[in-house]
Amino acid sequence: MGQKSVCLNCRKAFNIDTYNLPITEKCPECNGDFILYPHLFQPPRKNDLNAWKVVRFLYNNGFIYYHIRNETNTGTVRYPHTIIEAKEFIEKYKDQAIDISR
Ligand SMILES: [Zn+2]
């Protein structure tokens, strides 16, 4: 199961084949830092700026498309597709956010 290297600047995702090293940490196009997303992440189309805005907004709040448990802990929740949904999502699941400040 692969992961994806994502450049939020270029709005591009690169599949990482774990058997095909080396993994680069920089985007070849803008030299920005890649963010590693799980295979769960479905990158929006490059010109879908609103969708990428949501991706970046979630990232800034510590959500990188790994599984988020629902309130009853019986399953996982879907990731939001709009900023408004994303705000509710972040508020609701903030205890599951990860620390992205490295
Ligand atoms: Zn880039």
Residues whose N, C-alpha, C, O or C-beta is under 5 A from the ligand:
A	BS01	ZN	C7 N9 C10 C27 E29 C30 N31 G32
